[in-house]
Amino acid sequence: MNIQENLDINDTVRVSSRCFEVSPYLERYESPDMVRGVYAGRFFAIYNGEDPVHKYWTLRRKALLYDVPEKPVEISGPDSVPFLEKVLTRRVATLAEGRGRYAIACTPQGGVFMDGVLFRLGDERFWYVQADGAFETWLTAHSGGFDVMISDPRSRVIQIQGPASMDIMRAASAGGIDAGFKRFRAGFFHLGGQRLYVSRTGFTGELGYEIYCNGEATDHLALWDHLMAAGEPFGMEFSSTRSMTIRRIEAGILGNMTDMDTTMTPFQAGLGAFVDMDKGEFIGRAALLGADRRTLLYGVTCDAAVPGRGSTVQDGGAAVATLTAGVDSPTLGCGIGYARFREPGEWGGRELKVRLPDGDVHACRVVDLPFFDREKRIVRGLERTIP
């Protein structure tokens, strides 16, 4: 799950490593202090003994390397396009080779089942880089009548994020990746003698890239060492995902099954822009036709405390929203979180109260998402000077 608040570091249990996939990069950063989470059936480090605020500012001012658990699923075959048109809310036929597109999969009732980025690797070959959840099984269950193959390319993903990431990737690719490689572009590049798929995407709201290994054909430790060597002159460090969690919440990036789930439509999650209602039939379209287009998900800021998961927003003593996640924002200097309101309304800009799980009540302000950089100048690489 994508719950990584301070309390989660101590609220842990022992789980057999045979049940979930262990990272091939683990040898390079494993420590006695490491706490791992499970996401898409994969272990990943949510804490590694580091100072998350230091790592956060390294992300914002330089760059961090993350070993992330998001999982690519391959969809290929003659019917790959019509099949993906059926299961995703975005138009697929217009996606060019070498491009990526954020796309949602809905349930027949219009709820959000999965979100991720779809890449077109060829005319009949796609990768969908999924969030948490059993999406491969979902695809297989809906593939009847289509000439498609659903497979696991066994690709682990590394993210390099931060304002120095463009310079680092230029060095790592011997100049193959430069400023002309725009956001949501993707392609194959040589990194340290290995040909790998790279996309300009990420989960932080910062300028960044993702590198996809080629299963067992990849020398993972050599790749790790090559990337770290390329990043060293630019101050790049490794980090667990704690710093990523802070930054992705500031950036308004939602976690599947935590901030949104099958009980929310894309409209209620504020993701209506990623639903192409005029593209033809897709799973959930009939339910979405008559759905309320207003969002239920807003941001909350609190100067006096961090409104974590399970806190409630109060309006005149009545609970009107529940917090799905909360962190302390170093950039804004206050606690922030996602609030899921029970009913749509003009909530943005309201001064309300937030009740923490321990019963304390503090003033809060409801804001639109993201919390800052609404023009996405940072992620587009237009603003690379961070105070």
N, C-alpha and C positions, 0 to 999 in steps of 0.2 A: 504494500500500500504506500501511498505517497504522503503519509503522516510523519513529519520529521520535526516535531516541536521539541523543546527542551526536555519535557517530561518523558519523551519516548526513548531518550538515551539510557535511562535507568530502568524503564519498564520493558525488560527483555526476557526471552526464554531461550533454552537450548533447542536447536532443531538440527536433525541429521543433514549433513551436506550431501548425502546421496539422493535426497528428495528434490534438490534444486540444482541448477547449473552454476558451477563455480567459474569465476572469470579466469581466462588464461593469462591475465596480467597480474593476478593476485600476488605472485612472488615479488613483484617490484615495490609493493607498498604495504604489505601485511604487517600489523603491529599488535602487541598485546592489548592495546586500548581500543582496537577496532570494534565497532558495533555494525552489524550488517542487517539490511532489510531484504525483503523478497518482493520482486516486481516482475511481472510477466514470466514467472517461473525461474527467475535468475537472482542469485545473491548479488548485493552491491553494498559498498561502504557508505553508511549514512553518517558515520563519525569515525575519526581515526586519531583522536587525541589532540587534534589541532585547535588553535584559536579560530573559531568561525568568523569573527569580526576581522581579524587579520586577513584571512583568506578572502573574505568578501571584498575588502579594499584592494587586494591583489587582483581579483577579478575585474573590478571597476577601473583600475589604473594600469594594469599590465595584462596578465593572462593567467588562466588556470587550465590544467588538463584534468578532465573527469573521465573515469571509467564508468559508463552508465549502462543500465540494464534494459533500455528500450530494445524491442525485438523486431528485426525485419522479417517479413513473411513474403515469399515470392508467389506471384500469381502469373501464370504463363499459359500460352495456348491460343488457338485460333479465336476462341470466344472470350478472351480476357477482357476486351473493352466492354462488350455488352454485359458481361457478368459484373464488372466493377461499376458500371452504370446502375445496375440493379441494387448493389449493396451499399453504395456510397451516396451521400447527398450532393456531392460536387460533380460537375460535368467532367468526364474523363476523356472523351474522344478528342477534345481540343488540347490536351496536355501533350506538349512536344517532348521528344526524346531529349534527355539531359536537363529536364526541369522537374521541380517538385511542387506539390500543391497540398496544403492542409485540407484534410477531408474527414468527415464524420460519418459513422455508420449508426443508423437508428434501428430501434425495435419496430415491429409492426404498429405499436401504439404511439410511436413518435418520440420515444425516450432515447437519450444518448447512450448507446451501447459501447462505442469505441471512438477514439479520436487518434489521429496520427498524421504522418506526411506520406503521400503517395509519390513515388518516383517512377518515371518511365525510362527503363533501360534499353528498350527496343520496341519494335512494332507490336510484338505480342508478349512482352516481358515487363513486368512491373514489380517493384518492391513497395510494400506498405509497412512503414516503420511504426509499429503499434505502441500504444501505451499499455497500462496494466489491464489484464483481462484475457479471457480465452478466445481470442479472435481467430486463430487458425481453425479451431473447431467450428466456430460460427460460419466461417467461409465455406468449409467443407460441407456443412449441413445445408447450405443454400446453393450448392454448385450443381445440383441435379438438373439435367437438360442442357448443360453448358460443356463445351469441349475445353476444359481448363484443367490445369494442374496446380494444386495448392501444396507448397513445399517449404521447408525450413532451410535457408541457405547457410545456417550455422554461423551467422555473422555477429560478432560483438562490436559494439560501437564505442568509440572514443570521441569526446567533445573537447575542442580547444576553443575557449571563450575569453573574450576581453578585447580591449582596443588594440593590443599588440598582436592579436591572432593573425591578421592579414600578413604582417611581416614574418611571423613564424612560419605560416604555411608557404609563403614565397620561398623562404630558406629551405624548408623541409622538402619542397618539390623541385628544387633547383630552378626556380623561376617559372615553373609550369602553372602555378596558381598565383594570380596577381589581382589588381583592382578591377580588371575587366570581368572577373568571375563574380557575378552579381548574386544577390540574395535569392534563395530558392533555386539556384543553378546547381547542377550535379554532373559528375563525370568521372572517368577513370584517369588516375595520375600515378606517376612513379614516385614513391616515397621511400628513400633509402634502398632503392633497388627492387622494391615490391610494388606491383601494380594493384592499386586499391581504389575503391569507389569513395568519392569525397563529395559532400554537399555543403553549401553555405547556409546552414540552419543551426538551430540550437534551442536550449530550454532555459535561457537566462535573460533574454531581452537585451543582451549585449551583442556586438559584432562577434561572429563565431562560425565555426566549421565542425562538421561531423565526419569521422573517418570510419569506414565499414570494413572489417576484416573479411578475408576470403576463406572462411572456414579453416580447416586443417592445413590448407595450402599456405597460410600466413605464418611467418615466423613472428609470433606475437611479441616476444621479449625483445627481439631485434628492432621491431617497429617502435615499441615503447622507448627504447634507448635512443633511437634516431630522433624521435619527436622531442624528447626531453633535451637532447643535445642542441637541436634547432631552437628550442625555446629558451635555453639558459641565457644567452646574451640579452634577451628581452625581459628577463625576470620572471619567466613562467615557472609555476610550481604545480605540484599535484594537490588535489583537494578531494575530500569526501563530498557528498552531495549536500551537506548542511549549508554551505555558502550558496549553492545553487538554489536551494529552497527559499532562502531569503530573497534572492534576486528575482526568481520567477514569480513570487507573490507580488513584489513591487511592480513587476512588468505585466501583471494581470493574466499570467499564463495559468490555465486551470489544470488540475490533476484529475484524471479519470477515476471514478469510483470514490473520490474523496470530496472534491468541490462540485462535481456533477456526476449524475448517474442515470440509470434507466427511468427514474421517476421525474426527470427534468427533460423538457424538449430543448433543442438547440436555441430556440428563441428565449426561453426562460433562463438559459445559461449565458445570454448575451452574444450568442454565436450565429444569429440569423443571417449574417453576411456570408456564411459558408454553407448555405442551403440554396441550391439552384432549383427553385420550385417549377421553373418552366422547362426543365430539361427532359421531362418525360417521367415514366414511373420509376420509383425506387422504393425500397422497403421503408415504410413509415410515412410516405408522401400523403396517403389518404388521410391519415390522422392529423398531419400537419396543416392540411388545407384549411381546416376550421379552427386551428389552434390560436390562442391569444399570442400576439407577437411581442408583448411587453416582457422585459427582463425581470427576473426575481433576484439576480445576483449583483451585489454591489460591494464596494470596498468600505471599510470602516477604519477610521483613525482614532487613536486614543492617546492622549498625552501622559496619562497617569499610570498606565499599565499595558501589558500585552494581552489583547483579547484572544485567547487561544481557542482551539476546537472545543465545542460544547458550551461556550459562552452564549448568552442570549442578548439580543438588542431589545430594549424596552421603550415603549411609547406610552407615556402616561401610566406606567405600572403594568401594562400588558406586554407580553412577549410577542414580538412581531417578526423576529428573524433569529436564526441560529448560525453561529460561526462555524465554518467548515475547516478553517485553518487560520493561524495567526503567528506573526513573528515580530521581532523588534527590528525596525528599519533603521540602519545606520545613516542612510542618506537623508531621510525625513526627520530623524531624531524622535520618533514616537513609535508606539505599537500600532500595527496594522493587521487587518485580517479580511477575509471574505465573509460576507453576511448573506445568507440565503433567506430571503423574505418569504413569508407564508402567503402573502397576497401581493399582486402587482399594485404599484402606486407611484406617486411622485416622491420617492424616497431620497433621491440625490440632493445633497445640500442640507438635509435635515440635521438638527442638533438633538440627539437622543441620549439614552443611557445604555451602557453595556453592563450586564451582570455576569461576573466571572463564575466558574464552577465552585469556587470557595465562598461565594455569596457576596463578595465585595462588589459595589456598584460605582461606576465612574462615568463621567461625561464622554461622549463620543460624537463623531461627525460622520455622516454617510456621504460617500463620494463615488463618482463614476470611476470605472477601471479603464486603463491602468492608473496607478497612483501617480506616476510622472512619465515624461517622454511620450505623450499621446500622439505625437507626430512620427514616432519611431525613428528619430534621427540617430539615436545611438546604434540600434540594431542594423540600420542601413549604412553605418560607417560614416555618417555625415558629422557626427560629434564624437571626437575621440580624445578630448581633453577633459579629464574628470578631476575636480578639486580634491 
